[in-house]
Amino acid sequence: MILNLSLFDDFLSLIYPRICMSCGKSLFKYEQCLCLFCLYHLPRTNFHFEKENAVSRLFWGKTPVYSAASLFFFYKGGRVQHLMHQFKYKGQKDIGIVLGSLYGKELIKSPLFNTAEYIVPVPMHPKKEKIRGYNQSEIFANGLAQSMKIPVDTKTLIKTIKTETQTRKSRFSRWENVKEVFDIKNYAHFTNKHILLVDDVITTGSTLESCILQLLKVERIKISVVSLACAYH
């Protein structure tokens, strides 16, 4: 006798309940990672249609970027912080895929982002990635790629030096921690291309700034930046 799959799923949900990664409430069958309430009430920035915004201003006078945006605002102690903690440290990789795909559908509607040709996640040092098991920026990039229909490149921009965590570091300390730790393996690959550089959370922008300085060594490159969340200042 074949067990009804729907009944089997209901049985599993009793043992392993599916909960919202933001608020912790139980999910309905049609919900993924986030309940509909959180999905529509988390603090979105809507920066992807604004050339000048709080994220792009982080790079003014430091490194030129074509456009910059984040999906959510990040408040200390808020639901987005809890969501990002689940994604970054608790192995909840579906968060990056689901929200990446969702955000990609919005980015392709914006002329600031819809000409991107490669999605490039901020690289993690191989030793650190092995310990954590995944690069959260790459997971988010894969979600973006699902809806934007452009390839993810993880081979060209690499991290060559293992650094300390950026948590609780000052702006200057963050910059000192990441300067000159990235490298480009194939300059010709990104020549005359529009690159979408992806991170999970943007606070001071120091890590992205270091990546951008390396990418700018490529001729006629255009660089845009996106993240899942950005710190609210």
Secondary structure, DSSP 8 states (H G I E B T S, - for coil): ----HHHHHHHHHHHS--B-TTT--B--TT--SS-HHHHHHS-B--GGG-SS-TTGGGGTTTS--SEEEEEEEE-TTSHHHHHHHHHHHS--THHHHHHHHHHHHHHTT-TTTTT--EEEE----HHHHHHHSS-HHHHHHHHHHHHH---B--SSEEE-S-----TT--HHHHHHHHTT-EEES-GGGGTT-EEEEEEEEESS-HHHHHHHHHHTTSTT-EEEEEEEEEE--
